[in-house]
Amino acid sequence: MSSSWSGRCLRSGVAAGLLALGGLLMPAVSAGTAGAAPVTTGYWEVAADGGIFAFGGAPYLGSMGGMHVNAPIVGMAATGDGKGYWLVASDGGVFAFGDATFYGSAATMTLHRPIVGITATPDNRGYWLVGADGGVFSYGDAGYFGSWPADNPQSEGNGPPWPFIGLVSSPDGKGYALANGNGLSGHGYGDYGTCAVSIEGSLSAEYTGVSAAVGSSGTDCWVASSDGGVTAGGTAGLYGSMSGRPLRAPIVGMALTPNDAGYWLAAADGGVFAFGDAAYLGSMGDTPLNMPVVGVAATSA
């Protein structure tokens, strides 16, 4: 993958939109997009025990909360119509709800590293699972285009220098890129384009990337860090971040609005922070949780 990009990082202050500290809604100040109408969509938070918390127009379609799971839930992906979602566990187990179809899982496989995320194909007829070692597992119509272990067979058993955190799809589903704790750069496969992000700052835990997203055009991309920082690449806009602001728990996930002009960040305590044209629709930030939140997904309309 080409590295001809210009990364931009926001690690202090906020930008246009609204930010929520637990249940508190605060206006964020910025020039440019002030006054833009928020997108009235919805989002889900998912907890490590499989609990699902739905807000706005996102429907509750079931969960694994209160049910036995062999390993913690680590992520979720929503169908394009917002009427279904998949949950994935660290052992590769996949759980489908609503109109999401189960296409298979890695639960019976021997994994070198835990699964860290799930990404749906653009047509919702398949999905990829990605492991912390950069291993990729394809189901349904999801194509396999390569992985970090396949590129680095000499490193088997040692793992990559930065653990991988997720996979982002190209717009046509014929390629993908792997994101790791240092950003989204140098691990593109298939027809994935040139959009890349490298997290700036010292290589310390508070700057570790935790979630990546690519816009519908494939030319804009973002990586959210555990300290609330957001770094953008390609043509992506920087709409704000929580870096430099007090957080009760680390950021664990990021989701884009339908037109890619805003995003939500979710924290492990269930707090949700909205930027750009993302509307704050509620959070679990002031509610006791059985297990921490591990991710967030948004409806597409």
RAFEN-V129825 format. One record per residue. N is the residue number from 1. RES is the residue in one small letter. OMEGA is omega in whole degrees, 0 to 359 (* if undefined). Layout:
N&RES&OMEGA ; N&RES&OMEGA
This chain:
1&m&179 ; 2&s&179 ; 3&s&179 ; 4&s&185 ; 5&w&176 ; 6&s&182 ; 7&g&178 ; 8&r&187 ; 9&c&175 ; 10&l&184 ; 11&r&174 ; 12&s&179 ; 13&g&180 ; 14&v&177 ; 15&a&190 ; 16&a&177 ; 17&g&178 ; 18&l&175 ; 19&l&184 ; 20&a&173 ; 21&l&187 ; 22&g&180 ; 23&g&184 ; 24&l&180 ; 25&l&183 ; 26&m&177 ; 27&p&175 ; 28&a&188 ; 29&v&176 ; 30&s&171 ; 31&a&173 ; 32&g&186 ; 33&t&179 ; 34&a&178 ; 35&g&179 ; 36&a&181 ; 37&a&179 ; 38&p&174 ; 39&v&181 ; 40&t&180 ; 41&t&180 ; 42&g&178 ; 43&y&177 ; 44&w&165 ; 45&e&178 ; 46&v&180 ; 47&a&184 ; 48&a&177 ; 49&d&180 ; 50&g&176 ; 51&g&180 ; 52&i&179 ; 53&f&187 ; 54&a&182 ; 55&f&179 ; 56&g&181 ; 57&g&179 ; 58&a&182 ; 59&p&171 ; 60&y&187 ; 61&l&180 ; 62&g&182 ; 63&s&173 ; 64&m&178 ; 65&g&181 ; 66&g&179 ; 67&m&180 ; 68&h&171 ; 69&v&184 ; 70&n&181 ; 71&a&182 ; 72&p&171 ; 73&i&182 ; 74&v&180 ; 75&g&178 ; 76&m&174 ; 77&a&182 ; 78&a&173 ; 79&t&185 ; 80&g&180 ; 81&d&179 ; 82&g&182 ; 83&k&178 ; 84&g&177 ; 85&y&175 ; 86&w&170 ; 87&l&177 ; 88&v&179 ; 89&a&184 ; 90&s&177 ; 91&d&179 ; 92&g&176 ; 93&g&181 ; 94&v&182 ; 95&f&186 ; 96&a&181 ; 97&f&180 ; 98&g&181 ; 99&d&174 ; 100&a&181 ; 101&t&176 ; 102&f&181 ; 103&y&180 ; 104&g&181 ; 105&s&178 ; 106&a&187 ; 107&a&182 ; 108&t&182 ; 109&m&172 ; 110&t&185 ; 111&l&176 ; 112&h&179 ; 113&r&181 ; 114&p&170 ; 115&i&182 ; 116&v&182 ; 117&g&178 ; 118&i&179 ; 119&t&179 ; 120&a&172 ; 121&t&182 ; 122&p&180 ; 123&d&177 ; 124&n&180 ; 125&r&178 ; 126&g&178 ; 127&y&174 ; 128&w&166 ; 129&l&178 ; 130&v&179 ; 131&g&180 ; 132&a&177 ; 133&d&181 ; 134&g&174 ; 135&g&182 ; 136&v&181 ; 137&f&188 ; 138&s&181 ; 139&y&183 ; 140&g&180 ; 141&d&177 ; 142&a&180 ; 143&g&174 ; 144&y&184 ; 145&f&179 ; 146&g&180 ; 147&s&179 ; 148&w&179 ; 149&p&179 ; 150&a&179 ; 151&d&186 ; 152&n&184 ; 153&p&180 ; 154&q&182 ; 155&s&182 ; 156&e&181 ; 157&g&179 ; 158&n&180 ; 159&g&180 ; 160&p&179 ; 161&p&175 ; 162&w&177 ; 163&p&177 ; 164&f&186 ; 165&i&182 ; 166&g&182 ; 167&l&174 ; 168&v&184 ; 169&s&168 ; 170&s&186 ; 171&p&182 ; 172&d&179 ; 173&g&182 ; 174&k&178 ; 175&g&178 ; 176&y&174 ; 177&a&178 ; 178&l&177 ; 179&a&176 ; 180&n&184 ; 181&g&179 ; 182&n&176 ; 183&g&184 ; 184&l&186 ; 185&s&173 ; 186&g&182 ; 187&h&179 ; 188&g&183 ; 189&y&181 ; 190&g&182 ; 191&d&177 ; 192&y&185 ; 193&g&188 ; 194&t&183 ; 195&c&184 ; 196&a&180 ; 197&v&171 ; 198&s&184 ; 199&i&180 ; 200&e&178 ; 201&g&180 ; 202&s&181 ; 203&l&182 ; 204&s&187 ; 205&a&185 ; 206&e&178 ; 207&y&183 ; 208&t&176 ; 209&g&182 ; 210&v&183 ; 211&s&180 ; 212&a&179 ; 213&a&175 ; 214&v&180 ; 215&g&185 ; 216&s&179 ; 217&s&182 ; 218&g&183 ; 219&t&178 ; 220&d&184 ; 221&c&183 ; 222&w&169 ; 223&v&175 ; 224&a&181 ; 225&s&184 ; 226&s&179 ; 227&d&180 ; 228&g&176 ; 229&g&176 ; 230&v&178 ; 231&t&184 ; 232&a&177 ; 233&g&181 ; 234&g&181 ; 235&t&185 ; 236&a&175 ; 237&g&173 ; 238&l&187 ; 239&y&179 ; 240&g&179 ; 241&s&176 ; 242&m&180 ; 243&s&181 ; 244&g&178 ; 245&r&183 ; 246&p&175 ; 247&l&177 ; 248&r&180 ; 249&a&182 ; 250&p&174 ; 251&i&182 ; 252&v&183 ; 253&g&181 ; 254&m&176 ; 255&a&181 ; 256&l&170 ; 257&t&185 ; 258&p&181 ; 259&n&176 ; 260&d&181 ; 261&a&179 ; 262&g&180 ; 263&y&173 ; 264&w&169 ; 265&l&178 ; 266&a&179 ; 267&a&183 ; 268&a&178 ; 269&d&179 ; 270&g&176 ; 271&g&179 ; 272&v&183 ; 273&f&188 ; 274&a&184 ; 275&f&182 ; 276&g&180 ; 277&d&176 ; 278&a&179 ; 279&a&173 ; 280&y&186 ; 281&l&179 ; 282&g&179 ; 283&s&175 ; 284&m&187 ; 285&g&181 ; 286&d&182 ; 287&t&177 ; 288&p&182 ; 289&l&175 ; 290&n&179 ; 291&m&182 ; 292&p&172 ; 293&v&182 ; 294&v&181 ; 295&g&180 ; 296&v&176 ; 297&a&184 ; 298&a&171 ; 299&t&185 ; 300&s&179 ; 301&a&*
